[in-house]
Amino acid sequence: MKLSVIAPTFNERENIRALVEQVQDALPDMLYEIIIADDDSPDLTWQMAQEISARDPKVRVLRRTRNHGLGRAVMEGFTAAAGDIVACMDADLQHDPSVLPKMLEKLTRGADVVIGSRYATGGSTGDWNWFRRLGSRLATMMARILLGVKLTDPMSGYFMMRRNDFLRVHPSLKGEGFKILLEVLVKLRPGAIEEVPYRFRRRLNGASKLSSKVVFQYVRQLWELAQLRQLLPARFIRFVLVGCTGIVVNLAAMALLLKLTDWRGWVASVVASLIANLNNYGLNNVWTFSDRAHRGFGLIKGYVSYLLMSTVGLGITTASYIGLAWTVAQFPLGKVDWNRLGIALFCQFLAIALGTFSNYILNKGVTWPGPARNDVHCAENLPFLNSGNTQTVAKAGFDCDPSSGQRPLL
């Protein structure tokens, strides 16, 4: 068996027949199978799939009565697959099966993982409105920043890999998140990743599975994977602590200005914020980035750069809050009667976390630049995957210096 296409399903009965037909059209001369991994759908998706399987031996059905979840369904399908290569795609027909041959070609030419991308040149999100595009872009940006991936679409649920590679990391996978690809990338550490553009299609039948619960699961998954990849180093912790002192300085300066001057309103707020910003720059210069500290006239240039990067970080925080608040507002929050203030504060907390990390990355790269080998994207004394040459690392999009003898991390 050359290829196994795994489609995790839940209440997708109306789409199964069309999915099978479209995969057949995309792979007319290929020895393949389609595995429908269904979470015991109430609409009897598994039953429809079994009826198709009775007439088409290329279709297999996994009726999953426990341990439900998209990630676990994909993992079970990959484990049960007979193909040397496994592919994951949604059953709602939004993933275009016609690009499967292109993905397979890239994999057979040496890629370790091939991803269907909506954002690569030639790809498209289809008829999404700008709100949904904003939410998707923010989620993508969070993955890129927190996990260090430089792919155009790390949020994709459409991907292909060798089954042996999956089996190698399978024991360490939890499969709890909505985006199983992220966990696979972090655990597998592939040496070469390729992306194939495709147009994300409109769902014709059934309902979207996206909900507030899925959003929270995604944020939790990112946090756990970021911890696993050790992308929250001591330098970042120091940066956060400096930011905390800035809050104290800001409030203290504001209190003194209100008491000792006639300044009121936004004027006092701006001056207090600039004082706190100057405090943060000084502490970061002598403590957080002491090995790259500015001196002499470089202090002026450095502070201007820090001020500009902080402004960008503030913009990211604001945009993140808008996107998160809108995303949460679009989906039911379940039986819990959430207080609007609590939801707003939670979204603001996530936005601040994202803005802070963005601020750190920007200042580390622009205000206090340094060699990549000294930072968190590389692990010392580990060999490169595959041949370890510069081309392989560049294809994967990792931030690592091949000459240092370090292993690229996501």
C-alpha positions in Angstrom: 0.0 0.0 0.0 1.4 3.4 -1.1 -0.8 5.9 0.6 -3.4 5.9 3.4 -5.7 8.9 3.6 -7.1 9.3 7.1 -10.2 11.5 7.6 -11.3 12.0 11.2 -15.1 12.5 11.3 -17.9 13.6 13.6 -21.4 14.1 12.1 -20.1 14.2 8.6 -22.6 11.7 7.1 -23.6 13.9 4.2 -20.0 14.5 3.1 -18.5 11.0 3.2 -19.7 9.8 -0.3 -18.4 13.0 -2.0 -15.1 12.7 -0.1 -14.5 9.2 -1.3 -15.3 10.1 -4.9 -13.1 13.2 -4.9 -10.1 11.2 -3.5 -10.7 8.6 -6.1 -10.6 11.2 -8.8 -7.4 12.7 -7.4 -5.6 9.3 -7.2 -6.8 7.3 -10.3 -3.7 5.2 -10.7 -2.6 5.0 -7.0 -2.6 2.1 -4.7 -4.3 3.8 -1.7 -6.9 3.4 1.0 -9.2 5.8 2.8 -9.7 5.4 6.5 -12.8 7.0 8.1 -11.9 7.4 11.8 -15.3 8.3 13.2 -16.0 9.3 16.8 -19.3 7.3 17.0 -21.2 10.1 15.3 -24.9 10.5 16.4 -25.8 11.1 12.7 -24.3 7.6 12.0 -21.4 8.7 9.8 -19.7 5.4 10.6 -22.7 3.5 9.2 -22.7 5.4 5.9 -18.9 4.8 5.7 -19.5 1.1 6.3 -22.0 0.9 3.5 -19.5 2.5 1.2 -16.8 0.2 2.4 -18.9 -2.9 1.6 -18.9 -1.8 -2.1 -15.4 -0.3 -2.2 -12.5 -2.3 -0.5 -10.4 0.9 -0.6 -12.5 2.4 2.2 -12.0 1.3 5.8 -13.9 2.4 8.9 -12.8 2.9 12.4 -15.8 3.4 14.7 -14.3 5.0 17.8 -16.5 4.5 20.9 -14.1 6.0 23.5 -11.2 8.5 23.8 -12.9 10.8 21.4 -11.2 13.8 19.9 -9.8 14.9 16.5 -6.2 14.4 17.5 -6.7 10.9 18.9 -8.8 9.9 15.8 -5.9 10.9 13.6 -3.4 9.0 15.7 -5.6 5.9 15.7 -6.0 6.2 11.9 -2.3 6.6 11.3 -1.6 3.6 13.6 -4.1 1.4 11.7 -3.0 2.5 8.3 -1.5 0.0 5.8 0.2 2.6 3.7 3.9 3.6 3.8 2.7 7.2 3.7 -0.2 8.6 5.7 -2.2 11.8 5.0 -4.6 13.6 7.2 -7.5 15.6 5.7 -10.8 16.9 6.9 -14.0 15.1 5.7 -16.0 18.3 5.3 -14.6 18.8 1.7 -12.8 22.0 2.6 -9.5 20.4 2.0 -9.0 20.0 -1.7 -8.1 16.3 -2.5 -6.7 17.3 -5.9 -3.4 18.5 -4.3 -2.7 15.0 -2.8 -0.5 14.0 -5.8 1.6 17.2 -5.4 2.0 16.5 -1.7 3.0 12.9 -2.4 5.5 14.0 -5.0 7.3 16.4 -2.5 7.4 13.7 0.1 8.9 11.1 -2.2 11.5 13.6 -3.3 12.8 13.9 0.3 10.5 16.0 2.4 9.8 14.7 5.9 6.5 16.4 6.2 4.3 18.1 3.6 1.6 20.5 4.6 -1.3 21.8 2.6 -1.1 25.6 3.0 -3.8 28.3 2.7 -1.2 31.0 3.0 1.6 29.9 0.7 1.8 31.7 -2.6 -1.1 30.4 -4.7 -3.2 29.3 -1.7 -6.3 31.0 -0.4 -8.8 31.0 2.5 -11.6 31.2 0.0 -14.6 33.3 0.9 -13.8 33.9 4.5 -14.8 37.4 5.8 -12.1 39.6 7.2 -13.0 38.7 10.8 -12.4 35.0 10.3 -9.2 35.8 8.4 -8.0 37.9 11.3 -8.7 35.2 13.8 -6.9 32.6 11.7 -3.9 34.9 11.2 -3.7 35.6 15.0 -3.8 31.9 15.7 -1.1 31.3 13.1 1.0 34.1 14.5 0.7 32.6 18.0 2.0 29.3 16.7 4.9 30.9 14.9 6.0 33.0 17.9 5.5 30.5 20.7 6.8 27.4 18.8 9.3 29.1 16.6 7.9 27.6 13.4 8.4 29.7 10.2 5.8 27.9 8.1 3.1 29.9 6.4 0.3 27.7 7.7 1.3 25.8 10.9 -2.4 25.7 11.8 -3.2 23.4 8.8 -5.0 20.2 9.4 -4.0 18.9 6.0 -0.7 17.2 6.0 1.3 14.1 4.9 4.2 12.2 6.3 5.8 8.7 6.4 4.1 6.3 8.7 7.4 5.1 10.1 8.2 8.6 11.3 4.8 8.8 12.9 5.2 5.5 14.7 8.6 6.7 16.0 7.0 9.6 17.9 3.6 8.0 18.5 4.3 7.0 22.1 5.1 10.6 23.1 2.0 12.1 21.5 -1.0 13.1 23.6 -3.4 14.0 20.8 -5.4 16.3 23.1 -5.2 19.4 21.0 -7.3 20.3 18.0 -4.2 20.8 15.9 -2.4 17.4 15.9 0.1 18.7 13.3 1.7 21.1 15.8 2.4 18.3 18.3 3.8 16.1 15.5 6.1 18.8 14.4 7.4 19.5 17.9 7.9 15.8 18.7 9.3 14.7 15.3 11.6 17.6 14.7 11.6 17.1 10.9 14.6 18.1 8.9 12.7 19.2 5.8 9.2 20.5 5.6 7.5 21.5 2.4 4.2 23.3 1.8 1.7 22.9 -1.1 -0.7 25.8 -1.7 -4.4 25.0 -2.0 -7.7 26.9 -1.9 -9.7 26.4 1.3 -13.2 25.5 0.1 -16.6 26.3 1.5 -18.4 23.7 3.7 -21.5 22.6 1.9 -23.0 20.2 4.5 -22.9 19.8 8.3 -21.7 22.3 10.9 -18.3 23.6 11.9 -16.7 22.0 14.9 -15.0 25.2 16.0 -16.2 26.4 19.4 -15.0 28.4 22.4 -13.8 25.1 23.9 -11.7 24.4 20.9 -10.2 27.9 21.1 -9.2 27.4 24.8 -7.8 23.9 24.0 -5.6 25.5 21.3 -4.2 28.1 23.6 -3.5 25.4 26.2 -1.8 23.2 23.6 0.4 26.1 22.5 1.4 26.7 26.1 2.3 23.1 26.8 4.2 22.7 23.5 6.1 26.0 24.1 7.2 24.7 27.6 8.2 21.4 26.0 10.4 23.1 23.4 11.9 25.3 26.1 11.0 28.4 24.2 10.5 30.3 27.5 14.2 30.7 28.5 15.7 32.5 31.4 16.3 35.6 29.3 12.6 35.8 28.5 11.7 35.4 32.2 14.0 38.3 33.0 12.3 40.3 30.3 8.9 39.6 31.9 10.2 40.5 35.4 11.5 43.8 34.1 8.1 44.4 32.6 6.5 43.8 36.0 8.8 46.4 37.5 7.7 48.8 34.8 4.1 48.5 36.0 5.1 49.6 39.5 7.2 52.4 38.1 4.4 53.5 35.9 1.9 53.7 38.7 4.3 55.4 41.1 5.2 58.0 38.5 1.5 58.6 37.7 0.8 59.1 41.4 3.6 61.6 41.8 2.7 63.5 38.7 -0.9 63.8 39.8 0.2 65.0 43.2 3.1 67.3 42.3 2.0 68.8 39.0 -1.1 70.2 37.3 -1.0 67.5 34.6 -4.1 65.4 34.4 -5.6 62.9 32.1 -3.7 61.6 29.1 -0.7 63.9 29.6 0.1 62.4 32.9 -0.5 58.9 31.6 1.8 59.3 28.6 4.6 60.8 30.8 4.3 58.0 33.3 4.4 55.4 30.5 7.5 57.0 29.0 9.2 56.9 32.4 8.3 53.3 32.9 9.5 52.5 29.3 12.9 54.2 30.1 13.1 52.2 33.3 12.4 48.9 31.4 15.0 49.8 28.7 17.7 50.5 31.4 17.0 47.2 33.3 16.9 45.1 30.2 20.1 46.7 28.9 22.1 45.9 32.1 20.4 42.7 33.1 18.3 40.9 30.5 20.7 41.6 27.6 23.8 42.3 29.6 25.9 40.3 27.1 24.7 42.7 24.3 24.5 45.9 26.4 24.5 49.3 24.7 27.1 51.8 25.8 27.9 55.4 25.1 26.0 57.0 22.3 24.6 53.5 21.5 22.3 54.0 24.5 20.3 56.7 22.6 20.0 54.6 19.5 19.1 51.6 21.5 16.4 53.4 23.5 14.8 54.7 20.3 14.7 51.2 18.9 13.3 49.8 22.2 10.6 52.5 22.1 9.6 51.6 18.6 9.6 47.9 19.2 7.5 48.4 22.3 5.0 50.4 20.2 4.8 47.4 17.8 4.3 45.1 20.8 1.5 47.3 22.0 -0.2 47.1 18.6 0.1 43.3 18.6 -1.5 43.2 22.0 -4.4 45.4 20.9 -4.9 43.5 17.7 -4.8 40.2 19.6 -7.4 41.3 22.0 -9.7 42.4 19.2 -9.3 39.1 17.4 -9.6 36.9 20.5 -12.6 38.8 21.8 -14.3 38.5 18.5 -13.5 34.8 18.2 -14.9 34.0 21.6 -18.0 36.0 20.9 -18.9 34.0 17.8 -19.3 30.6 19.5 -21.5 29.4 22.4 -19.7 29.2 25.7 -21.5 26.1 26.9 -23.6 25.8 30.1 -21.4 28.1 32.2 -22.8 31.6 32.6 -19.6 33.5 31.8 -19.5 37.1 33.0 -18.7 39.5 30.2 -16.0 41.2 32.3 -14.3 37.9 33.0 -14.2 37.0 29.3 -12.8 40.4 28.4 -10.1 40.2 31.1 -9.2 36.6 30.0 -8.9 37.8 26.4 -6.8 40.8 27.5 -4.5 38.4 29.5 -3.9 36.3 26.5 -3.3 39.4 24.3 -0.8 40.7 26.9 1.0 37.4 26.9 1.2 37.4 23.1 2.2 41.0 23.0 4.9 40.5 25.6 6.4 37.6 23.8 6.3 39.5 20.5 8.0 42.5 22.2 10.7 40.2 23.5 11.3 38.6 20.1 11.4 42.0 18.4 13.8 43.5 20.9 16.0 40.5 20.9 16.3 40.6 17.2 16.4 44.4 16.5 17.3 46.3 19.7 19.8 43.8 21.1 20.7 41.5 18.1 23.0 38.6 18.7 24.1 35.3 17.1 21.3 32.8 16.8 23.5 30.1 18.3 23.3 31.7 21.8 19.5 31.7 21.9 16.7 29.3 22.4 16.1 28.0 18.9 19.1 25.6 18.9 20.1 22.8 21.2 23.8 22.2 21.7 25.8 19.1 21.1 23.1 17.3 19.1 23.7 16.2 15.4 21.6 17.6 12.6 18.7 15.5 11.3 19.4 13.8 7.9 22.4 15.2 6.2 22.6 18.3 8.4 23.4 20.6 5.5 22.3 24.2 5.2 19.8 23.5 2.5 17.9 21.0 4.6 17.7 23.5 7.6 16.6 26.3 5.3 13.8 24.2 3.8 12.4 23.6 7.3 12.6 27.2 8.1 14.5 26.8 11.4 16.4 29.6 13.1 19.8 27.9 13.7 23.4 28.2 12.6 24.4 25.0 10.8 28.1 25.8 11.4 27.6 25.7 15.1 27.0 21.9 15.1 23.7 22.4 16.8 20.4 20.7 16.0 17.6 22.9 14.6 14.5 23.0 16.8 11.0 24.2 15.8 
